[in-house]
Amino acid sequence: LDEISYTLTIESQVPMKKLRRKKFEVKSYCMATCPRHTFCGNRFGRCFHSSTALLARGDGQFGLRTPKREKYVKRENRTQPPIEAPYVPPKVKTATKSSVDRTIDIFEGMTIVELAKRTGESLSSLQDILLNVGEKVESEFDPLSIDIAELVAMELGVNVRRRHSDEGAKLLARPPVVTVMGHVDHGKTSLLDALRQTSLVEKEAGGITQHLGAFVVSMPSGSSITFLDTPGHAAFSAMRARGAAVTDIVVLVVAADDGVMPQTQEAMSHATLAKVPVVVAINKCDKPAADPEQVKLQLASEGLLLEEMGGDVQVVEVSAVKKTGLDRLEEALLLQAELMDLKARIDGPAQAYVVEARLDRGRGPLATAIVKAGTLVCGQYVVVGSEWGRIRALRDMVGKMTDRATPAMPIEIEGLKGLPMAGDDIVVVDSEERARMLSTGRTRKSEKDRLRKISEGRTEAEESSEEQEVVERVEMPIIVKADVQGTVQAVTDALKSLNSPQVFVNIVHVGVGPVSQSDIDLARACGACIVGFNVKNPPSSVTQAATRASIQIKTHRVIYHLLEDMGSLIVHKAPGTAETQVAGEAQVLNIFELKGRSKSKGADVKIAGCRVIDGQVTRSSTMRLLRSGEVMFEGSCASLKREKQDVETVGKGNECGLVIRDWDDFQVGDIIQCLEQVVRKPKFISSESGAVRIEC
Ligand SMILES: Nc1nc2c(ncn2[C@@H]2O[C@H](COP(=O)(O)OP(=O)(O)OP(=O)(O)O)[C@@H](O)[C@H]2O)c(=O)[nH]1
């Protein structure tokens, strides 16, 4: 009511019938005071319930008739013209979305003054934080270590990007890091397998490779290419996006017999966003249905400037199965790398990224990493994401121990205290104390961010639930277990995409490895469902414990199947939205009057002789009377008869006699609708690109 800037005092509910008798013209229905709108499902349209209406008389006076006092309450402020349109409540944004994550660049040796400028904080507050972290700064212009700068920024809730200066350092050419992307089934895995087999290193090692999440192909010329071995489904886009942060070149695989598909386009967007150049591999050229020229035209129409059409994107026709064109693909990649003049500093502390992480029973947390610059040396203290450790062992892609790793070299790091995440950065620090400090600071920051995001998620949900009239929002706690850390993350992200205003997908715990007894204990404590992706089936003792505790364990190997399964669980759990549905319609053909037949007062009763023209009319339902499309009344049915017999329902095409409680002003031609309350559940929607969501 505030919205239309006048105030009404509503003193009681008024049946519309009585108001109509007094010749009030209904101008608009007021939903704000309708006691039944929570049931009528029309909260944001007109509320058709008869009991409350905002009315206007012929003279333009607005008011609400109050039968007890026989007067209407006038509006107090008449500056607004009479309302013509139904009242639509304002969209009030209640959520105070926290400011967008801020990220600043930090570097070794920056001063507190510079840090204050970048964070926008006062010098004194930075000095207080420095004191808290036990760092003494004599002057505002003393250089800070990059770790301390990060700690201070984290205390302020600011994200950092570490910048390392290569000034004065010797830069050497380094191999390109390549990610293979493309649509499902276009042959990414086959191509990676075929390329892996071309590796001289592998041949020397007798073809025994461990799965590292990355491998190096060494060419006879002495050059080499590092391939990231990332999975290919759309749900793993999060991981691919992370991969792209380390990636120099993307190989876009397009099947020659299938052409550009949704995930081809998605891969192109990933590469464009990450500003990573693309080399196209038109695969399956051995197939009779292969049409590489058609694929090229499609790619060009997608905006890819192909070399043979005057652009700079190289295209190579290959067959992963027949292993043809692989050498040309490798050459194209090396040429692209040459054009990019990829160089890195070899000396000094390493900058590296985690590609994959897993837990080994005997060796503890293991992280596959790619060094971007500098040299990672065995024995160094490192902080990896929020984890830390001292490098106990470094292994190369064939599992051979090495004491150092140089740029673009995939290595496996042993010695971390916890399991990092794919995409985490690796920072070399001076001491154990510094490593612990930074790791604690990062953990605290990410926990704060997580809680903030949860609360934002809830607020967003609350906001949209207002719009969609959700009965309530339920929480669905989930525990995610997967084979490797990267997959855990991808599955978690994919499950979060099933978040909806009705069901809050709350990932309470994630971990690597099969579902264990401790997962069951946790699930029991918080009523969670356990999701296992690409993990071994749990031991029977664990499954039995889960059954006893009625805990659902969902194990899958195909991400889409997992999402579909969880989607239906979420839909099942969703409370749904209450909706009013017209179950049937009858038209008034005749009006009969029975004298003195009203049960309560012995008054006359009017019966509407109707024909059901659509659906069916049910006695127990609410009836809505429409005249020339306008709602006249809504109320319950007092009697429904067919050929003098009381009946519960009358179907389409049949005639019946209808009495509506508190309404007898029937006219021939009136339409009586029979209203039904239904609960509409949300839907699991999957798009062609593989993206899924729950639509309420
Ligand atoms: N004839 C032919 N078949 C191929 C070729 N490359 C892959 N295939 C077949 O295409 C199918 C899919 O290949 P994958 O390598 O699993 O495709 P992918 O893109 O990795 O698939 P996802 O991992 O599901 O995204 C398999 O049956 C392969 O044998 C090729 O060059 N020629």
The ligand as a Tripos MOL2 file, in Angstrom:
@<TRIPOS>MOLECULE
LIG
   32    34     1     0     0
SMALL
NO_CHARGES

@<TRIPOS>ATOM
      1 N1         37.2360  -43.5090  -36.3020 N.pl3     1 LIG1
      2 C1         37.7490  -42.7870  -35.2980 C.ar      1 LIG1
      3 N2         37.2370  -42.8970  -34.0760 N.ar      1 LIG1
      4 C2         37.7770  -42.1560  -33.0970 C.ar      1 LIG1
      5 C3         38.8660  -41.2900  -33.3250 C.ar      1 LIG1
      6 N3         39.1830  -40.6960  -32.1570 N.ar      1 LIG1
      7 C4         38.3300  -41.1660  -31.2400 C.ar      1 LIG1
      8 N4         37.4790  -42.0470  -31.7970 N.ar      1 LIG1
      9 C5         36.4040  -42.7750  -31.1320 C.3       1 LIG1
     10 O1         35.4650  -41.8460  -30.6190 O.3       1 LIG1
     11 C6         34.9650  -42.3020  -29.3770 C.3       1 LIG1
     12 C7         35.1640  -41.2380  -28.3410 C.3       1 LIG1
     13 O2         36.5360  -41.0320  -28.1460 O.3       1 LIG1
     14 P1         37.1140  -40.4550  -26.7830 P.3       1 LIG1
     15 O3         38.5650  -40.3060  -26.9600 O.co2     1 LIG1
     16 O4         36.6390  -41.2360  -25.6110 O.co2     1 LIG1
     17 O5         36.3970  -39.0560  -26.7870 O.3       1 LIG1
     18 P2         36.4670  -37.9370  -25.6640 P.3       1 LIG1
     19 O6         36.3090  -36.6420  -26.3750 O.co2     1 LIG1
     20 O7         37.6690  -38.1060  -24.8210 O.co2     1 LIG1
     21 O8         35.1750  -38.2590  -24.8750 O.3       1 LIG1
     22 P3         34.7840  -37.7610  -23.3780 P.3       1 LIG1
     23 O9         35.9280  -38.0990  -22.4870 O.co2     1 LIG1
     24 O10        33.5310  -38.5290  -23.0890 O.co2     1 LIG1
     25 O11        34.5390  -36.2960  -23.5030 O.co2     1 LIG1
     26 C8         35.7080  -43.5960  -29.0560 C.3       1 LIG1
     27 O12        34.8950  -44.6600  -29.4270 O.3       1 LIG1
     28 C9         36.9310  -43.5230  -29.9300 C.3       1 LIG1
     29 O13        37.4050  -44.7930  -30.3050 O.3       1 LIG1
     30 C10        39.4010  -41.2300  -34.6420 C.ar      1 LIG1
     31 O14        40.3540  -40.5180  -34.9480 O.2       1 LIG1
     32 N5         38.7940  -41.9930  -35.5870 N.ar      1 LIG1
@<TRIPOS>BOND
     1     1     2 1
     2     2     3 ar
     3     2    32 ar
     4     3     4 ar
     5     4     5 ar
     6     4     8 ar
     7     5     6 ar
     8     5    30 ar
     9     6     7 ar
    10     7     8 ar
    11     8     9 1
    12     9    10 1
    13     9    28 1
    14    10    11 1
    15    11    12 1
    16    11    26 1
    17    12    13 1
    18    13    14 1
    19    14    15 2
    20    14    16 1
    21    14    17 1
    22    17    18 1
    23    18    19 2
    24    18    20 1
    25    18    21 1
    26    21    22 1
    27    22    23 2
    28    22    24 1
    29    22    25 1
    30    26    27 1
    31    26    28 1
    32    28    29 1
    33    30    31 2
    34    30    32 ar
@<TRIPOS>SUBSTRUCTURE
     1 LIG1         1 GROUP 0 **** ****
